[in-house]
Amino acid sequence: MNAVVKIGSSSVTAAGGEVDVAAVEKLCGEVARFLNGGHRVVVVSSGAIAAGRSVLSGRAPSRREGPAGAAASHLDAPVDLATLQAVSAVGQSRLMGVYDQAFTAHGLVAGQVLLAPLDFVHRGQYLRARKTLSRLLDLGVVPVVNENDAVADEEIRFGDNDRLAALVAHLVRADLLLLLTDTAGLMTADPRIDRDGTLIEEVVEIDHALEAVAGGPGSAVGSGGMASKLAAAKIAAWSGIRTVIAAAGHPDVVASAAAGDQSVGTTVPARAARLSARKLWIAFAVAPSGTVVVDEGARRALAEGGRSLLSAGVISITGDFDVDDAVEVAGPDGVVFAKGLARLPAARAAQWMGKRSFDLPADLANEVVHRDDLVVVPSSGG
């Protein structure tokens, strides 16, 4: 079995933000036992920014450090992107040091892999990332993956490691995505507010009501929350991968999740129909630059007939997108049902919307979005 195990910041760092060595050792011990069973594991670990903040916030400014030292002692306040990136660089080395020691204790070697969204968007980089991870696994190395926060562009980043973990699971053709957090799984109510909430052991369908139950970010040190885990589970499901959301502190959580123990957390089963790697990028890895609203006839042709989007079916356009930019496609009710790559820039698409193909200039593409670049977005299903 190929598994991707993601652990969140709240589970891998202690109250002061420093790396929780005992938590990392527990995870690495379970991964080691799982590997001894002939399986392969990629670990996706958050915690670099929290760890770096802890290290730098504890430093008292000295005369030699001047303003820089003073700034480092006040990292408990909101900071700019460049400072967060510097904090991540400090924390990432601390985090990997703990993983190195914990895996070494079990006779294993860890390898750091830092990824960015562009590694999933560009075919060449995607294949290189897959080849690197595959070779590490072939060599018996445990890849420890994180987003490359130290150089990530604010506009082009994952934002949370749940989505990164789901894309990595697709990348390595995993059978299981295990998302470890500080709660037992998805609950019927927010346990921070309602103690009567009970564990949802299996999610048959991820719909808007369930996403509302999941709520927003759950921790001051994390960037995700249960909502981001459901979003990751949706990506995995459409990649043909089973997802389990469980508590990092659960005994033998890795083995239990792999064995299909329903009581270990919340399971989101894989879908029978899978998206190709290219369409997965379009649906989940590329941020939209605009929205194209279509009439009901075009909506049916796209959603049910697998057709391309032509200018004749376009009602309105918002955003300033260019050729090959991602755009959302919404029906006349405003509900987004598809996503694709534009074959026309926004200005030209708006100029000729509603026109039939024989009315278009000879140099204009017939399709606003070609069916090969279009994905019917699983917005209401799992």
Secondary structure, 3 states (H helix, E strand, C coil): CEEEEEECHHHHECCCCCECHHHHHHHHHHHHHHHHCCCEEEEEECCHHHHHHHHHHCCCCCCCCHHHHHHHCCCCCCCCHHHHHHHHHHHHHHHHHHHHHHHHCCCCEEEEEEECCHHHHCHHHHHHHHHHHHHHHHCCEEEEEEECCCCCECCECCCCHHHHHHHHHHHCCCCEEEEEECCCCCECCCCCCCCCCCECCECCCCCHHHHHHHCCCCCCCCCCCHHHHHHHHHHHHCCCCEEEEEECCCCCHHHHHHCCCHHHEEEECCCCCCCCHHHHHHHHHCCCCEEEEECHHHHHHHHCCCCCEEHHHEEEEEECCCCCCEEEEECCCCCEEEEEEECCCHHHHHHCCCCCHHHCCCCCCCEEEEEEEEEECCCCCC
